[in-house]
Amino acid sequence: SHEASIAGVSLSVEGARAASLDIRGEVRLWDLRTNSEALRTSVGRCIPRSCCLITDCTSWALVSGTSPSSGAAVCLWDLLGQREAMSWTLEGTEEGTWLQWGRGENGSTELVA
Protein backbone atom coordinates (compact mmCIF):
# COMPACT_ATOMS: atom_id res chain seq x y z
CA SER A 1 0.00 0.00 0.00
CA HIS A 2 1.04 3.62 -0.51
CA GLU A 3 2.46 5.63 2.37
CA ALA A 4 0.97 8.91 1.07
CA SER A 5 -2.62 9.76 0.13
CA ILE A 6 -3.89 8.32 -3.16
CA ALA A 7 -4.29 10.94 -5.91
CA GLY A 8 -5.52 8.76 -8.77
CA VAL A 9 -6.26 5.24 -9.94
CA SER A 10 -6.70 3.67 -13.35
CA LEU A 11 -7.95 0.27 -14.51
CA SER A 12 -6.80 -1.44 -17.71
CA VAL A 13 -9.39 -2.01 -20.42
CA GLU A 14 -9.44 -5.78 -19.92
CA GLY A 15 -9.55 -5.40 -16.13
CA ALA A 16 -6.42 -7.46 -15.44
CA ARG A 17 -4.20 -4.55 -14.31
CA ALA A 18 -4.60 -1.40 -12.27
CA ALA A 19 -2.39 1.58 -11.50
CA SER A 20 -2.35 3.87 -8.50
CA LEU A 21 -0.68 7.23 -7.93
CA ASP A 22 -0.03 8.93 -4.62
CA ILE A 23 0.41 12.66 -4.03
CA ARG A 24 4.20 12.29 -3.78
CA GLY A 25 4.39 10.88 -7.31
CA GLU A 26 4.77 7.17 -6.62
CA VAL A 27 3.10 5.05 -9.31
CA ARG A 28 2.35 1.39 -8.67
CA LEU A 29 1.08 -1.15 -11.17
CA TRP A 30 -0.97 -4.03 -9.83
CA ASP A 31 -1.68 -7.45 -11.34
CA LEU A 32 -5.30 -8.04 -10.36
CA ARG A 33 -5.21 -11.71 -11.36
CA THR A 34 -2.54 -12.48 -8.75
CA ASN A 35 -3.34 -9.59 -6.37
CA SER A 36 0.31 -8.52 -6.45
CA GLU A 37 2.33 -5.41 -7.17
CA ALA A 38 3.90 -5.64 -10.62
CA LEU A 39 5.90 -2.39 -10.72
CA ARG A 40 6.75 0.59 -8.53
CA THR A 41 8.30 3.83 -9.81
CA SER A 42 8.36 7.48 -8.85
CA VAL A 43 7.49 10.41 -11.11
CA GLY A 44 8.19 12.79 -8.23
CA ARG A 45 11.29 14.14 -9.96
CA CYS A 46 9.20 15.79 -12.68
CA ILE A 47 6.03 16.42 -10.65
CA PRO A 48 6.65 16.52 -6.91
CA ARG A 49 2.96 17.06 -6.06
CA SER A 50 0.84 14.75 -8.22
CA CYS A 51 -2.93 14.82 -8.58
CA CYS A 52 -4.11 13.00 -11.76
CA LEU A 53 -3.22 9.82 -13.62
CA ILE A 54 -4.08 8.35 -17.01
CA THR A 55 -2.27 5.16 -18.06
CA ASP A 56 -2.54 2.04 -20.17
CA CYS A 57 -1.36 0.11 -17.06
CA THR A 58 1.43 -1.43 -19.12
CA SER A 59 3.94 0.94 -20.66
CA TRP A 60 3.07 4.63 -20.14
CA ALA A 61 1.49 7.00 -17.66
CA LEU A 62 0.43 10.62 -18.03
CA VAL A 63 0.65 12.35 -14.65
CA SER A 64 -0.36 15.91 -13.83
CA GLY A 65 0.21 18.00 -10.76
CA THR A 66 2.15 20.99 -9.52
CA SER A 67 5.79 21.92 -9.38
CA PRO A 68 6.99 24.58 -6.93
CA SER A 69 9.15 26.19 -9.60
CA SER A 70 6.73 26.22 -12.52
CA GLY A 71 3.12 25.82 -11.33
CA ALA A 72 0.97 23.26 -13.11
CA ALA A 73 2.78 20.54 -15.06
CA VAL A 74 2.16 17.31 -16.99
CA CYS A 75 4.63 14.44 -17.37
CA LEU A 76 4.58 11.50 -19.78
CA TRP A 77 6.32 8.63 -17.97
CA ASP A 78 7.84 5.55 -19.61
CA LEU A 79 6.82 2.84 -17.11
CA LEU A 80 8.98 0.10 -18.62
CA GLY A 81 12.10 2.29 -18.76
CA GLN A 82 11.10 4.00 -15.48
CA ARG A 83 12.01 7.42 -16.86
CA GLU A 84 10.46 10.69 -17.95
CA ALA A 85 9.71 10.65 -21.68
CA MET A 86 8.47 14.23 -21.91
CA SER A 87 7.07 16.95 -19.67
CA TRP A 88 5.19 20.20 -20.11
CA THR A 89 4.56 23.17 -17.86
CA LEU A 90 1.35 25.11 -18.27
CA GLU A 91 2.01 28.80 -18.79
CA GLY A 92 0.13 31.24 -16.63
CA THR A 93 -0.54 28.86 -13.74
CA GLU A 94 0.68 29.39 -10.21
CA GLU A 95 1.99 27.02 -7.59
CA GLY A 96 -0.96 25.25 -6.03
CA THR A 97 -3.00 25.12 -9.27
CA TRP A 98 -4.66 21.71 -9.41
CA LEU A 99 -5.34 19.96 -12.69
CA GLN A 100 -7.95 17.38 -13.49
CA TRP A 101 -9.01 15.38 -16.49
CA GLY A 102 -12.44 16.21 -17.85
CA ARG A 103 -14.63 15.81 -20.91
CA GLY A 104 -14.53 18.47 -23.58
CA GLU A 105 -17.54 19.67 -25.54
CA ASN A 106 -16.86 17.14 -28.30
CA GLY A 107 -16.41 14.26 -25.82
CA SER A 108 -12.59 14.34 -25.89
CA THR A 109 -10.52 14.06 -22.71
CA GLU A 110 -9.02 17.40 -21.70
CA LEU A 111 -6.80 18.67 -18.93
CA VAL A 112 -8.34 21.60 -17.07
CA ALA A 113 -7.05 23.84 -14.28
VOBA-226796 format. One record per atom (N, C-alpha, C): residue number from 0; atom name; x, y, z; residue in one letter. Coordinates in nm, 2 decimals. Each point is the difference from the previous one (the first is absolute). Example, Ala and Ser with C-alpha at 12.3 -4.5 7.8 and 13.67 -1.06 7.14 Angstrom:
   pos   site     east    north       up   code
     0      N     1.32    -0.57     0.78      A
     0     CA    -0.09     0.12     0.00      A
     0      C     0.09     0.12     0.00      A
     1      N    -0.04     0.11    -0.07      S
     1     CA     0.09     0.11     0.00      S
     1      C    -0.08     0.11     0.08      S
***
This chain:
   pos   site     east    north       up   code
     0      N     0.08    -0.12     0.00      S
     0     CA    -0.08     0.12     0.00      S
     0      C     0.09     0.12     0.00      S
     1      N    -0.06     0.12    -0.05      H
     1     CA     0.07     0.12     0.00      H
     1      C     0.02     0.06     0.14      H
     2      N     0.11     0.07     0.02      E
     2     CA     0.02     0.07     0.13      E
     2      C    -0.07     0.14     0.00      E
     3      N    -0.02     0.06    -0.12      A
     3     CA    -0.06     0.13    -0.01      A
     3      C    -0.15    -0.02    -0.06      A
     4      N    -0.07     0.11     0.01      S
     4     CA    -0.14     0.00    -0.05      S
     4      C    -0.01    -0.03    -0.15      S
     5      N    -0.10    -0.08    -0.04      I
     5     CA    -0.02    -0.04    -0.14      I
     5      C    -0.06     0.12    -0.07      I
     6      N     0.06     0.03    -0.12      A
     6     CA    -0.04     0.11    -0.08      A
     6      C    -0.08    -0.04    -0.12      A
     7      N     0.03    -0.12    -0.05      G
     7     CA    -0.07    -0.05    -0.12      G
     7      C     0.01    -0.15    -0.01      G
     8      N    -0.09    -0.06    -0.07      V
     8     CA     0.00    -0.15    -0.03      V
     8      C    -0.04    -0.01    -0.15      V
     9      N     0.04    -0.11    -0.06      S
     9     CA    -0.04    -0.03    -0.14      S
     9      C    -0.01    -0.15    -0.01      S
    10      N    -0.09    -0.05    -0.08      L
    10     CA    -0.02    -0.14    -0.02      L
    10      C     0.02    -0.03    -0.15      L
    11      N     0.07    -0.11    -0.03      S
    11     CA     0.02    -0.03    -0.14      S
    11      C    -0.13    -0.04    -0.07      S
    12      N    -0.01     0.01    -0.13      V
    12     CA    -0.12    -0.03    -0.07      V
    12      C    -0.05    -0.14     0.02      V
    13      N     0.09    -0.10     0.01      E
    13     CA    -0.04    -0.14     0.02      E
    13      C    -0.03    -0.03     0.15      E
    14      N     0.04     0.09     0.08      G
    14     CA    -0.02    -0.02     0.15      G
    14      C     0.10    -0.09     0.07      G
    15      N     0.11    -0.03    -0.07      A
    15     CA     0.10    -0.09     0.07      A
    15      C     0.10     0.08     0.07      A
    16      N     0.02     0.13    -0.03      R
    16     CA     0.10     0.08     0.07      R
    16      C    -0.06     0.13     0.05      R
    17      N     0.06     0.06     0.10      A
    17     CA    -0.04     0.13     0.05      A
    17      C     0.13     0.08     0.03      A
    18      N    -0.02     0.13     0.01      A
    18     CA     0.11     0.09     0.04      A
    18      C    -0.05     0.09     0.11      A
    19      N     0.09     0.04     0.09      S
    19     CA    -0.04     0.10     0.10      S
    19      C     0.12     0.10     0.01      S
    20      N    -0.04     0.12     0.04      L
    20     CA     0.09     0.11     0.01      L
    20      C    -0.02     0.07     0.13      L
    21      N     0.11     0.03     0.07      D
    21     CA    -0.02     0.07     0.13      D
    21      C     0.04     0.15    -0.02      D
    22      N    -0.03     0.08     0.09      I
    22     CA     0.03     0.15    -0.01      I
    22      C     0.15     0.03    -0.01      I
    23      N     0.08    -0.09     0.04      R
    23     CA     0.15     0.02    -0.01      R
    23      C     0.06    -0.04    -0.13      R
    24      N    -0.09    -0.06    -0.09      G
    24     CA     0.05    -0.04    -0.13      G
    24      C     0.04    -0.15    -0.02      G
    25      N    -0.03    -0.08     0.10      E
    25     CA     0.03    -0.14    -0.01      E
    25      C    -0.11    -0.07    -0.08      E
    26      N     0.03    -0.07    -0.11      V
    26     CA    -0.09    -0.08    -0.08      V
    26      C     0.02    -0.14     0.02      V
    27      N    -0.10    -0.08     0.03      R
    27     CA     0.01    -0.14     0.01      R
    27      C    -0.10    -0.07    -0.10      R
    28      N     0.05    -0.10    -0.06      L
    28     CA    -0.08    -0.08    -0.09      L
    28      C    -0.03    -0.13     0.08      L
    29      N    -0.13    -0.05    -0.02      W
    29     CA    -0.05    -0.11     0.08      W
    29      C    -0.05    -0.11    -0.10      W
    30      N     0.04    -0.12     0.02      D
    30     CA    -0.06    -0.11    -0.07      D
    30      C    -0.12    -0.05     0.07      D
    31      N    -0.12     0.02    -0.05      L
    31     CA    -0.12    -0.03     0.07      L
    31      C    -0.03    -0.15     0.00      L
    32      N     0.06    -0.08    -0.09      R
    32     CA    -0.02    -0.14    -0.01      R
    32      C     0.07    -0.07     0.12      R
    33      N     0.12     0.05     0.04      T
    33     CA     0.08    -0.06     0.10      T
    33      C    -0.01     0.09     0.13      T
    34      N    -0.07     0.11     0.00      N
    34     CA     0.00     0.09     0.11      N
    34      C     0.13     0.04     0.05      N
    35      N     0.09     0.03    -0.09      S
    35     CA     0.14     0.04     0.03      S
    35      C     0.05     0.13    -0.07      S
    36      N     0.09     0.06     0.06      E
    36     CA     0.06     0.12    -0.06      E
    36      C     0.10    -0.04    -0.11      E
    37      N    -0.02     0.05    -0.12      A
    37     CA     0.08    -0.03    -0.11      A
    37      C     0.12     0.09    -0.03      A
    38      N    -0.02     0.13     0.04      L
    38     CA     0.10     0.10    -0.02      L
    38      C    -0.02     0.12     0.09      L
    39      N     0.11     0.06     0.05      R
    39     CA     0.00     0.12     0.08      R
    39      C     0.10     0.10    -0.06      R
    40      N    -0.04     0.12    -0.02      T
    40     CA     0.09     0.10    -0.05      T
    40      C    -0.05     0.14     0.05      T
    41      N     0.09     0.10     0.00      S
    41     CA    -0.03     0.13     0.05      S
    41      C     0.01     0.10    -0.11      S
    42      N    -0.11     0.08    -0.03      V
    42     CA     0.01     0.11    -0.09      V
    42      C     0.02     0.13     0.07      V
    43      N     0.03    -0.01     0.13      G
    43     CA     0.02     0.12     0.09      G
    43      C     0.11     0.09    -0.05      G
    44      N     0.09    -0.04    -0.08      R
    44     CA     0.11     0.08    -0.05      R
    44      C    -0.06     0.11    -0.09      R
    45      N    -0.09    -0.04    -0.08      C
    45     CA    -0.06     0.10    -0.10      C
    45      C    -0.12     0.07     0.06      C
    46      N    -0.08    -0.07     0.08      I
    46     CA    -0.12     0.06     0.06      I
    46      C     0.00    -0.04     0.15      I
    47      N     0.06     0.09     0.09      P
    47     CA     0.01    -0.04     0.14      P
    47      C    -0.14     0.00     0.07      P
    48      N    -0.10     0.06    -0.05      R
    48     CA    -0.13     0.00     0.06      R
    48      C    -0.10    -0.05    -0.10      R
    49      N    -0.03    -0.13    -0.01      S
    49     CA    -0.09    -0.06    -0.10      S
    49      C    -0.14     0.01     0.04      S
    50      N    -0.09     0.00    -0.11      C
    50     CA    -0.14     0.00     0.03      C
    50      C    -0.09    -0.08    -0.10      C
    51      N     0.05    -0.03    -0.12      C
    51     CA    -0.08    -0.07    -0.10      C
    51      C     0.08    -0.10    -0.07      C
    52      N    -0.06    -0.11    -0.04      L
    52     CA     0.07    -0.11    -0.07      L
    52      C    -0.09    -0.05    -0.11      L
    53      N     0.06    -0.02    -0.12      I
    53     CA    -0.06    -0.08    -0.11      I
    53      C     0.11    -0.09    -0.05      I
    54      N    -0.03    -0.13    -0.02      T
    54     CA     0.10    -0.09    -0.04      T
    54      C    -0.06    -0.12    -0.07      T
    55      N     0.08    -0.07    -0.08      D
    55     CA    -0.04    -0.13    -0.06      D
    55      C     0.02    -0.11     0.09      D
    56      N     0.06     0.02     0.12      C
    56     CA     0.03    -0.10     0.10      C
    56      C     0.11    -0.10    -0.04      C
    57      N     0.07     0.04    -0.11      T
    57     CA     0.10    -0.09    -0.05      T
    57      C     0.13     0.07    -0.03      T
    58      N     0.00     0.10    -0.08      S
    58     CA     0.12     0.06    -0.05      S
    58      C     0.02     0.15     0.02      S
    59      N    -0.11     0.08     0.02      W
    59     CA     0.01     0.14     0.02      W
    59      C    -0.10     0.06     0.10      W
    60      N     0.03     0.11     0.05      A
    60     CA    -0.09     0.07     0.09      A
    60      C     0.01     0.15    -0.02      A
    61      N    -0.11     0.07     0.00      L
    61     CA    -0.01     0.14    -0.01      L
    61      C    -0.04     0.05     0.13      L
    62      N     0.09     0.08     0.07      V
    62     CA    -0.03     0.04     0.13      V
    62      C     0.00     0.16     0.00      V
    63      N    -0.09     0.05     0.08      S
    63     CA    -0.01     0.15     0.01      S
    63      C     0.01     0.04     0.14      S
    64      N     0.04     0.12     0.03      G
    64     CA     0.01     0.05     0.13      G
    64      C     0.06     0.14     0.01      G
    65      N     0.07     0.03     0.11      T
    65     CA     0.07     0.13     0.01      T
    65      C     0.14    -0.02     0.03      T
    66      N     0.08     0.10    -0.05      S
    66     CA     0.14     0.01     0.03      S
    66      C     0.02     0.14     0.07      S
    67      N     0.08     0.00     0.11      P
    67     CA     0.02     0.13     0.07      P
    67      C     0.06     0.10    -0.09      P
    68      N     0.08    -0.04    -0.10      S
    68     CA     0.07     0.10    -0.08      S
    68      C    -0.07     0.05    -0.12      S
    69      N    -0.10    -0.08    -0.05      S
    69     CA    -0.07     0.03    -0.12      S
    69      C    -0.15     0.00     0.00      S
    70      N    -0.06    -0.03     0.11      G
    70     CA    -0.15    -0.01     0.01      G
    70      C    -0.05    -0.13    -0.06      G
    71      N    -0.10     0.00    -0.07      A
    71     CA    -0.06    -0.12    -0.05      A
    71      C     0.09    -0.07    -0.11      A
    72      N     0.00    -0.13     0.01      A
    72     CA     0.09    -0.08    -0.10      A
    72      C    -0.06    -0.13    -0.03      A
    73      N     0.04    -0.06    -0.11      V
    73     CA    -0.04    -0.13    -0.05      V
    73      C     0.12    -0.07    -0.04      V
    74      N     0.01    -0.13     0.03      C
    74     CA     0.11    -0.09    -0.03      C
    74      C    -0.04    -0.13    -0.06      C
    75      N     0.06    -0.03    -0.11      L
    75     CA    -0.02    -0.13    -0.07      L
    75      C     0.11    -0.09     0.05      L
    76      N    -0.04    -0.11     0.07      W
    76     CA     0.10    -0.09     0.06      W
    76      C     0.01    -0.13    -0.07      W
    77      N     0.12    -0.04    -0.03      D
    77     CA     0.02    -0.13    -0.06      D
    77      C     0.01    -0.10     0.11      D
    78      N    -0.10    -0.08     0.03      L
    78     CA    -0.01    -0.10     0.11      L
    78      C     0.11    -0.11    -0.01      L
    79      N     0.01    -0.05    -0.12      L
    79     CA     0.10    -0.11    -0.02      L
    79      C     0.14     0.05     0.02      L
    80      N     0.04     0.11    -0.05      G
    80     CA     0.13     0.06     0.01      G
    80      C     0.02     0.07     0.13      G
    81      N    -0.12     0.03     0.08      Q
    81     CA     0.00     0.07     0.12      Q
    81      C     0.07     0.13    -0.01      Q
    82      N    -0.04     0.08    -0.10      R
    82     CA     0.06     0.13    -0.03      R
    82      C    -0.10     0.10    -0.06      R
    83      N     0.03     0.13     0.02      E
    83     CA    -0.08     0.10    -0.06      E
    83      C     0.02     0.00    -0.16      E
    84      N    -0.11    -0.01    -0.07      A
    84     CA     0.01     0.00    -0.15      A
    84      C    -0.01     0.15    -0.05      A
    85      N    -0.09     0.08     0.07      M
    85     CA    -0.02     0.13    -0.04      M
    85      C    -0.08     0.07     0.11      M
    86      N     0.02     0.13     0.02      S
    86     CA    -0.08     0.08     0.09      S
    86      C    -0.03     0.13    -0.05      S
    87      N    -0.11     0.06     0.05      W
    87     CA    -0.05     0.13    -0.04      W
    87      C    -0.04     0.08     0.12      W
    88      N     0.03     0.13     0.00      T
    88     CA    -0.05     0.09     0.10      T
    88      C    -0.11     0.08    -0.06      T
    89      N    -0.10     0.04     0.08      L
    89     CA    -0.12     0.07    -0.06      L
    89      C     0.02     0.15     0.04      L
    90      N     0.03     0.08    -0.10      E
    90     CA     0.02     0.14     0.01      E
    90      C    -0.12     0.07     0.07      E
    91      N     0.04     0.09     0.08      G
    91     CA    -0.11     0.08     0.07      G
    91      C    -0.06    -0.06     0.12      G
    92      N     0.05    -0.11     0.04      T
    92     CA    -0.05    -0.06     0.13      T
    92      C     0.09     0.02     0.11      T
    93      N    -0.05     0.00     0.12      E
    93     CA     0.08     0.03     0.12      E
    93      C     0.02    -0.13     0.08      E
    94      N     0.09     0.00     0.09      E
    94     CA     0.02    -0.11     0.09      E
    94      C    -0.13    -0.02     0.08      E
    95      N    -0.04    -0.12     0.01      G
    95     CA    -0.13    -0.03     0.07      G
    95      C    -0.11    -0.02    -0.10      G
    96      N     0.02     0.02    -0.13      T
    96     CA    -0.11    -0.02    -0.10      T
    96      C    -0.02    -0.15    -0.01      T
    97      N    -0.12    -0.05     0.01      W
    97     CA    -0.03    -0.14    -0.01      W
    97      C    -0.06    -0.03    -0.14      W
    98      N     0.05    -0.10    -0.06      L
    98     CA    -0.05    -0.04    -0.13      L
    98      C    -0.09    -0.13     0.02      L
    99      N    -0.09    -0.01    -0.10      Q
    99     CA    -0.09    -0.12     0.00      Q
    99      C    -0.03    -0.03    -0.14      Q
   100      N    -0.03    -0.13    -0.03      W
   100     CA    -0.04    -0.04    -0.13      W
   100      C    -0.15     0.01    -0.01      W
   101      N    -0.05     0.05    -0.11      G
   101     CA    -0.14     0.02    -0.01      G
   101      C    -0.04    -0.02    -0.15      G
   102      N    -0.13     0.00    -0.03      R
   102     CA    -0.05    -0.02    -0.13      R
   102      C    -0.02     0.14    -0.07      R
   103      N     0.05     0.01    -0.12      G
   103     CA    -0.02     0.12    -0.08      G
   103      C    -0.14     0.00    -0.06      G
   104      N    -0.03     0.11    -0.07      E
   104     CA    -0.13     0.01    -0.06      E
   104      C    -0.03    -0.11    -0.11      E
   105      N     0.11    -0.04    -0.07      N
   105     CA    -0.02    -0.11    -0.10      N
   105      C     0.03    -0.14     0.05      N
   106      N     0.00    -0.01     0.14      G
   106     CA     0.02    -0.13     0.06      G
   106      C     0.14    -0.05     0.02      G
   107      N     0.10     0.09    -0.04      S
   107     CA     0.14    -0.04     0.01      S
   107      C     0.04     0.02     0.15      S
   108      N     0.11    -0.06     0.04      T
   108     CA     0.06     0.02     0.13      T
   108      C     0.09     0.12     0.00      T
   109      N    -0.02     0.09     0.09      E
   109     CA     0.08     0.12     0.01      E
   109      C     0.05     0.02     0.14      E
   110      N     0.11     0.07     0.01      L
   110     CA     0.06     0.04     0.13      L
   110      C    -0.04     0.14     0.03      L
   111      N    -0.07     0.02     0.12      V
   111     CA    -0.04     0.13     0.03      V
   111      C     0.05     0.04     0.14      V
   112      N     0.02     0.13     0.01      A
   112     CA     0.05     0.05     0.13      A
   112      C    -0.11     0.05     0.09      A
***
